[in-house]
Amino acid sequence: MTAIIARPAVGATQAAPVPGKASEEPNPRRAQQAVSVSPSLIVLTIRPDGLKFNGNRIERAQEAGFGFLRRSGHIGFADPDTGKEIARHVVNNNDEAFGTLREIQVHVDPEHCEPLHRCGTELFAMLQKYCTLIGGHLCDGTGNALAHDACREIAEHIDAVSFRRRKERLKARVVRMPSGEIRETDELSFSYTVVREAGKRRQSRRYVYFDAPALPFYEGRARGYEMAKELVAFYQAHSLERPYLDRILREAIEKSERHPYGDFYRTDVSNVAAGFLHFIEEMVALGCRHVNPAWLNHKISSNRALHAENAVAAAKEKAEIVARLRAGREAAKARRLTAKTKVEVVG
C-alpha cells in the first residue's frame, strides 16, 4: 500500500531537546520541518521505465489532463470549477536542473483537498495516461510498483473520503430558524431552499432567491450593494457553477415593482432591491463598453447556423416518420386484403 506522509499541522510545536545533549541553535527551517503532520496525506511516486523519463514532464502532464495550480508553481490536479487543489506533482528541482530526474511524487490529501465527485478515479485515470506518455510506472511512497488492484483501492478510498466530506458539507448547510423553519442555505446568504415550513411536519421544497428585509432608504441600498458583493465573490470563486441569476433578478424586480428606485420616506424592501438592481445596471453598462463585438457577432451567426441545421434535421426526421407511418398503413391494408381473400376461398 502507499506510504503515508503528513502535512504540517497548524499550531504544532517542536519537541523538547533530549537531556544531556548540547542543544543546537534554533533553526526556523528545521523547526518547520519537525512539526507534527497530517496522517491523511498519500504520496505516490512515478519512476521511469528506463534511464530517464520521455519528453518534458510538464508538457506530458498537461497532455494527460493536469494543469498549473492557482497561486502555485506546481503542476497538479484541481477542481475545474473552484480551482482548488486536489493533487500536486513534487520533484527534486536540483535533479531536474542539473542532473537526471529519477522520481516524480504525487501528493494528495483526501481529508483536506477539494472533495470533487470521483476525484480519486479521475486522478488515477490521468496518472495512468501520464505514465504511458512519460514512459514511467506508478509506485507507492517507498518505490514499490503498484498493481492495478492497489491503484483501484486507493482511488476508491479517495472517492469514499470525498463523498463523506461532501455529505458533511451538505449537512452543515441545513439550519433551523427560531420560527422552526428548516432551510438549506447556499453560498449566497439571501438565497436558500426551505425544506420544512415552520409548524409543519411534512417536508417541502420552496426556493427563495432574493430574501431581503425592509430597511430605510440608504441602509436598504447599502444592504443591496452587500448582496451584490456576495454575487461578485461567487462569480470570482467559480468558473463553471452559476447562480440562478434570472430567478434572483425576477424576485428583486418583483420586490421593487411598486417603487423601482426605492421609497425615501418608508422602510421598505424595495430600497434593498433598488440598490441591488442599480449594481446590475452598472455592470451591464460596464460590460457593454468592454464587450468584443466579434464575440457577439459570432454568437448570432453560430445560433442562426444551429437553427438552420436543426430545421433540416427536423424536416428529415418528420419525413422518416411519415414514410414509416405510410409503410405501416400499406402493410396493414395488405394484411387485411390477404385475410379477406383467405376467408372467401374457405367459404
PAZAPA-627892 format. One record per residue: x, y, z of N, C-alpha, C in turn. Coordinates in steps of 0.1 Angstrom, whole numbers, plus 2048, in hexadecimal, padded with zeros to 3 digits. Atoms other than C-alpha are relative to their C-alpha. Example, Ala and Ser with C-alpha at 12.3 -4.5 7.8 and 13.67 -1.06 7.14 Angstrom:
BEGIN
8097F480087B7D384E80980C800 7F77F58008897F58477F880B808 
# end
This chain:
BEGIN
8097F480080080080080980C800 7F87F480180B8247FE80580480D 7FB7FB7F48218348177F980D803 8087F47FC81085082B80A80A806 7F87F57FA8228708307F680B805 8097F67FB81388E84180480E7FE 7FE7F280280F8B283E80080780D 7FE7F97F38198CB85A7F2804805 80C7FC7FA7FC8D187180180E806 8007F37FB7F38F487C80180080F 7FF7FF7F27FE8FD89F8097F5806 7F780B7FA8168DF8A380D806805 7F47FB7FA8358E48B880B7F67FF 7F48098028588D58B68027F980E 7FE8087F48618BA8CF80C806808 7F57FA7F78778C38ED80D7F87FE 7F380680389C8BC8EA8027F480A 7FD80B7F88A989B8F880A80480B 7F77FC7F58B98A091B80E7F97FE 7F28058018DF89B91C8078037F3 7FA7FD80C8E58A78F980080F7FE 7FF7F28038F08C98EE7F68047F6 80B7FB8098D38DC8DF8068097F5 7FB7F880B8D98EB8BD7F980D7FF 8077F38028D190E8B27F37FE7F9 80D8028078AD9118A88008037F1 8007FE80E8A890D8837F18007FC 80E7FF80488691A8767FC7F57F6 80480980B8879048577FF7F2805 80080D7FA8908E586B7F47FE809 80B8007F88758ED8847F37FE7F9 80C80180885B8F08697FF7F17FB 80080E8058658CD85B7FD7F680C 8018097F58648BE87E7F2800807 80E7FF7FA83F8C78867F97F37FC 80980C8028248AC8887F98027F3 80580080E8148A38677F37F8800 80C8078027F389685A8027F27FB 7FF80E8047EF8718567F97FC7F4 80880480B7D88738398068037F2 7F97FD80D7F187F81E8057F37FA 7FC80B8077F686480480B8047F6 7F57FC8098178657F18027F47F6 7FE80A80A81A8527D080D8057F8 7F57FC8088398527BA8007FA7F2 7FF80580E83F84E79580F7FE7FD 7F280380486083D78B8017FD7F1 7FE80380E86E83B7688027F17FD 7FE80E80486D81A75580E7FD7FC 7F380180488F82074880A809808 7F67F87F88AC8377517FA80E803 8067F37FD89685774F7F28007FA 80E7FE8058738647478018057F2 8017FB80D86886B7247FA80E7FF 8067F380386388F71980080980D 8017F67F585B8AD72F7F57FC809 80A8057F78498A374E7F4809802 80B7F77FF8338C274F7F77FF7F4 80880280C8288BF72B7F97F3800 80680C80082189B72F7F480080B 80B7FF7F680D8A274F7F48087FB 80B7F88067F88BC73D7F97F87F6 80780980A7F18A37217F87F5808 80780A7F97E688A73C7F4806808 80C7F97F97CD8A474B80380880C 7FC7F77F57E18B576680280E7FC 7FE7F28047E68DA76880780780C 7F97F97F67F78F577C7F580480B 8097FD7F57E88FB79F80080F802 8017F27FD7DC91E7A880980380C 7F77FB7F57F49327BE80B7F6803 7F680A7FE80E9177BA8077FD7F3 7F980380C82990E7A18007F17FD 80080E8018218E97A57F67FC7F4 80A8068098108D478A7F87F6808 8088097F87F38C07977F27FF7FB 80E8038037CE8B77987F8809809 8097F77F87B48D17A37F27FF7FC 80E7FF80378F8D57A47FE8097F4 8027F880B7858E27827F780C802 8097F57FD76B8F979280680A809 7FA7F77F677C9087B180F8027FE 7F27FF8027A09027A68087FC80D 7F98047F47A88F47C98077F37FE 7F780C8037C38DA7CB7FB7F3805 80380E7FC7BD8B57CC80D7F8801 7F38077FF7E08A77C480A8097F9 7F67F98078018B57BA80C7F87FE 7F38078038228A97AB80B807807 7F57FB7F98418AE7BF80D7F97FB 7F48068058648A97B180C807807 7F47FA7FB8888AF7BC80580A7F6 7FC7F580A8918D07AB80E7FF7FC 7F28018038B68CA7AD8037F47F6 7FE80B80A8B48A879B7FA8047F3 8067FC80D89D8B778180980A7F8 7F87F58068B48D577B80E7FC7FC 7F28038028D78C677E8037F17FE 7FD80E8028D38A077B7F57F97F8 80A8088078BA8867717F47FE80A 80C8017F78978867807FD7F1801 80280E7FE89286378F7F27FD807 80C8027F98718687A17F780C800 80A7F67FF85187C7A07F67FC80A 8098037F683C87D7BF7F28067FD 80E7FA8018168827BF7FA80080E 8057FF7F280888F7E07F18037FF 80F7FE7FF7E288C7E77FC7FE80F 8058017F27D28928097F1800800 80E8008027AE8868077F880680B 8077FA7F57A58948298018107FF 7FE7F18017B08B881F7FF8057F2 8017FB80E7AE8BA7F97F18037FD 80E7FD80578F8C67E67F97F37FD 80780D8027768A97E87F88007F3 80680180D76E8A77C37FA7F27FF 80680D80275688B7B98097F77F8 7F880A80676A86C7B080E8057FC 7F37FB80378B87F7B180B7F6801 7F680B7FF79E8607BB8017F87F3 80080880D79384D79C8058097F4 7FB7F780B79986B78580F802802 7F17FE7FE7BC8717958087F47FB 7F980C8047C784D78F7FF7FE7F1 80180180F7BA84E76B80A8097FA 7F67F78067D086C76480E7FB803 7F38057FD7ED85C7768047F47F7 7FD80B8097EB83D7618038057F2 7FD7FA80D7EA85274180E807801 7F37F97FF80786774E80C7F6800 7F580A80081C8487558037FB7F2 7FE80580D81683C73280780A7F7 7FA7F580882085E72380E802804 7F37FC7FC83E86373880A7F4801 7F780C7FF84B83F7388047FD80E 7FE8047F384783775C7F67F7806 8098087FA8358227757FD80580E 8057FA7F382182A7958047F780B 7FB8077F482F8217B77FA80680C 8047FA7F38278277DB80B809805 7F67F77FA83A83E7F280E7FA802 7F38067FE8568257F78067FB7F3 7FA80480D85B81E7D27FC7F27FB 80580D8048497FC7D07F58027F5 80A7FE80B8357F97AF7F27FC805 80E8027FC80F7FB7B47F97F77F5 8088088097FA7E07A47F38077FD 80C7F98047D97E87937F680080C 8098017F47C57DC7B280380A80B 7FC7F77F67D97F17C97FC80F7FC 8047F38057D38107B37F1802802 80E7FF7FE7AE8097B37FC80280E 8037FF7F17AE8057D980380E805 7FD7F27FC7BF8277DE7F680A7FA 80A7F78067A88387C57F27FF807 80D8027F97898297D680180680E 7FE7FA7F37978357F87FE80F7FF 8017F180279B8597EB7F18037FD 80E7FE8037788577DC7F780080C 8088027F476984B7FC80180B80A 7FE7F57F77798668117FA80D7FA 8067F480776E8817F87F1800801 80F8027FE74A8737F97FC80480E 8037FE7F274A87481F80180F803 7FE7F27FD7578988207F68087F9 80B7F880773D8A48067F37FE808 80C8017F872289581B80080880D 7FE7F87F47308A683A7FD80F7FD 8027F28047308C78277F18037FE 80E7FF80370C8C281C7F880180D 8078007F37018BA84080380D807 7FD7F47F97138D984D7F880C7FA 8077F58066FF8EF8357F1800804 80D8007FB6DE8E58457FF80680D 8027F97F36D38FD8607F1801804 80E7FE7FB6B49008767FF80E805 8037F27FC6A692387A7F980080D 8087FF7F469792F89B7F27FD7FF 80E80280267592D88C7FD7F17FE 80280F80267A9078868027FD7F1 7FD80380F68090B86080E7FA7FE 7F380680369C8F58538048047F2 7FB7FB80D6B190383780D7F97FC 7F38058066CC8F682080680C7F9 7FA7F48046E391381C8097FE7F4 7F880080C6F991C7FE80C80A803 7F57F77FF7199307F97FB80F801 8067F280070394F7F37F680080C 8088007F46F49588157F18037FE 80E7FD8036D49658057F97F67F8 80780A8086CC9467F18017F3808 80180C7F86C19268027F47F87FC 80B8098036A99088007FA7FD80D 8088047F468E90381A7FC7F17FF 80380F80168D8DD8207F57FC80A 80C8037F76738DF83C7FB80D805 8077F47FC65B8FB8437FF800810 8027FF7F16579088677F37FA804 80C8067FB63E8F487A7FA7F47F8 80480B80963C8D985F8087F4803 7F980C7FF6468B58618057FA7F3 7FC80580D6488AC83D80B8097FA 7F57F98076668B68287FA8087F4 8057F880B6628D180E80D8037F7 7F57FC8096788E07F27FC80D7FB 8037F38056739057F080D8087FF 7F47FA80468E9197DF7FF80F802 7FF7F17FE69793D7EA80D8057FB 7F47FB8076AF9507D480480E804 7FC7F37FD6AE9737E17F880480D 8067FD7F36A697580680680D806 7FB7F37FB6A99998127F780680A 8097FA7F669C9AB8317FC80E7FB 8057F38036899CC83080980A808 7F77F77F96A29E88387FE80E7FB 8017F28046A4A0E8368088027F3 7FB7FE80D6AFA1D81580F7FD7FE 7F18028026D5A208188057F3806 7FC80C7FA6D9A0382F7FC7F47F7 80480A8096C59EE8178087FF7F4 7F780080C6DA9F87F980D7FA804 7F38067FC6F99EF80D7FF7F1801 80280E7FF6EB9CD8147FF7FA7F2 80180580E6E39C97EF80E7FF7FA 7F38018057079D17E78087F5806 7F980B7F97139B88017FC7F37F9 80480C8076FE99D7EF8077FF7F3 7F980080D70D9A87CE80F7FC802 7F28047FD7309A47DE8017F1802 80080E7FF7279807E77FF7F97F2 80180580E71D97A7C380D8017F9 7F27FF80673F9877B78097F6805 7F780A7FA7519717CF7FD7F27FB 80480D80573D9537C38067FE7F2 7FB80280E74795979E80F800800 7F280080076B95F7A88057F2805 7FC80C7FB76C93E7BB7FD7F47F8 80580B80875B9287A18038037F1 7FE7FF80F76592277C7F47FA7F8 80A80780774990B7737F2801806 80D7FF7F972D90C78D7FB80F7FF 8077F38017149297897F580180A 80C7FE7F76FA9387A17F48017F6 80C7FE8076D69397967FD80F7FE 8007F18016DB95D78B7F28057FA 80C7FC8066BB95E7767F580080B 80A8007F66A695479480380A80B 7FC7F67F66B996B7AC7FB80E7FB 8047F38066B29887947F0801800 80F80080068D97E7917FA80480D 8057FD7F368897F7B680380E805 7FC7F27FD69B99F7BA7F780A7F9 8097F78086869B079F7F2800806 80D8017F96669A37B080080880D 8007F87F36719B37D180180F7FE 7FF7F28036789D47C07F68057F6 8097FC80A65A9D57AA7F880C803 8087F47FD6469EF7BD80980C801 7F77F47FE665A057C480D7FB7F9 7F480480867F9FE7A880D806805 7F37FA7FB699A167B880080180F 8008007F2690A0F7DC7F680B805 8097F77F967AA227F580880880A 7F87F87F768CA3F8057FA80280E 8077FC7F4671A4581F7FB7F4808 80580C7FA669A2182980B7F5802 7F780C7FE67BA028377FA7F57F7 8058098096769EB81A80A7F77FA 7F78098066859CD8098058057F2 7FC7FB80D6869E07E880D808801 7F47F97FE6A39F47F680C7F77FE 7F580A8026B99D57F78007FB7F2 80180480E6AD9C97D580680B7F7 7FB7F58096B59EC7C680F800800 7F18008006D99EA7D28067F57F8 7FB80C8076DE9C77C57FE8027F1 8037FF80E6CE9CF7A380880B7FA 7F77F68056E39EF7A080D7FA7FD 7F38068027029DA7A37FF7F87F3 80180880C6F59C27888008097F3 8007F780B6EE9E077180E8057FD 7F27FB8027119EE7768097F57FA 7F880B8057209CC76F7FD7FD7F1 80480280E70C9C974F80680B7F7 7FA7F48077189EC74480F7FE7FE 7F180280173C9E374C8037F57F6 7FE80B8097399C27397FE8057F1 8037FB80D72A9D471B80B8097FA 7F57F88047479EC71A80D7F87FC 7F48078027619D171A7FE7F37F8 80280C8077519B47088068017F2 7FB80180E7619A86E77F57FE7F7 80B8028097489AD6CB8017F37F8 7FE80C8087589906B87FA7F4808 80580B7F874E9796D57F17FF7FF 80E80080172A9846D37FB7FC7F2 80480480E7299816AD8027F17FE 7FE80F80173795E6B07F47F9807 80C8067F971B9556C97F48017F7 80C7FE8087019636B18017F67F4 7FE80880C70F9516927FF7F1803 80080E7FD7159306A47F27FB804 80D8057FC6F292E6B37F78007F4 80780180C6E39366918037F47F8 7FB80C8076F891A6827FA7F4806 80680B7F96EC90369D7F17FE7FD 80E8018036C890C6967FE7FA7F3 80280680E6CC9046718037F1800 7FD80E7FF6DD8E367A7F47F8806 80B8077F96C18DA6927F37FF7F7 80C8018096A68E36788027F57F6 7FE80B8096B68CC65F7FE7F2806 80180D7F86B98B06797F27FD803 80E8027FC6958B56847F87FC7F4 80780480C6888B46608037F27FB 7FC80E80469C8946597F97F6809 8068097F768F8846797F17FF7FD 80E80180366B88E6707FD7F87F4 80280880C66F88064D8017F1803 7FE80E7FD67C85F65C7F47FB808 80C8057F965E85D6747F47FE7F7 80B80180A6458646588027F37F8 7FD80C8086568496437FD7F3808 80380C7F865483065F7F17FE803 80F8017FE62F8386667F97FB7F3 80680480D6278356418037F17FD 7FD80E80263981463F7F87F7809 8088077F762780865E7F27FE7FC 80E8008056058116507FF7F77F4 80080880C60D80062F8017F1804 7FE80E7FB6197E06417F37FB807 80D8047FA5F97E06567F57FD7F6 80B80280B5E37E46378037F37F9 7FD80D8075F67C76267FC7F4809 80480B7F75F07B16457F17FE800 80F8018005CB7B96457FB7F97F3 80480680C5C87B06208047F27FF 7FC80E7FF5DB7906257F77F8808 8098077F75C57866427F27FF7F9 80E8008065A578F62E8007F57F4 7FF80980B5B177A6108007F1806 80080D7FA5B875C6277F27FC804 80D8037FC59575E6357F77FD7F5 80880280B5857606138037F27FA 7FC80D8065997416077FA7F5809 80580A7F758F72D6267F17FF7FE 80E80180256B7376217FC7FA7F3 
# end
